[in-house]
Amino acid sequence: MFSVAIINNNSVVKNEKKFPTAQVRGLNNMKKETVVVGLGNVLMADEGIGCAVVEHFSKQAGKYPNVEFTDIGTGGMALLHLIAGRKKAILIDCAKMGTRPGTLKRFTPEDVKTIKQLCQFSLHDSDVMRVIEMSRQLGQCPESIVIFGIEPGRIEPGRQLSTTLAGKLADYIAAVAEELKG
């Protein structure tokens, strides 16, 4: 999960310094153009919503030959390598946005700033927005990144989504499917 504050796109100034990237022979050619990433902890109820959405698409991956669907759970820094060299990355996670539980918001990294407090460096607990910025600094950032944040209703031990999020799962899937068309 991440916490964000939506900001005005015009007030964001970025330092677009590029660093040379290492190339592993054939690795970038094997990656599909688009990656859809489910983030979250399936053992903490609504924290696992991103994983639930990606699980649905993974069962229908044949409909999307140029898309890789990946549940990285709480993979943290694994996101950096997963999005590297792609044209598009779609990230799905629960996000505390100060809205009603179940609310879905679509945004780009330029639309938000992180307010997540990390207590220590961990490869498993990272901040999505900071990983994206690191990807930019390394010159490996996808051309397009879309983030779907879903306001959680319940974050507590348990594998089941809250009734609010479970009842809107089809809406979340439809939003991602629409994004894949565009």
Secondary structure, 3 states (H helix, E strand, C coil): CEEEEECCHHHCCCCCCCCCCCCCCCHHHHCCCEEEEEECCCCEHHHHHHHHHHHHHHCCHHHCCCEEEEEEECCCCHHHHHHCCCCEEEEEEEEECCCCCCCEEEECHHHEEECCCCCCCCCCCCCHHHHHHHHHHCCCCCCEEEEEEECCCCCCCECCCCHHHHHCHHHHHHHHHHHHHC
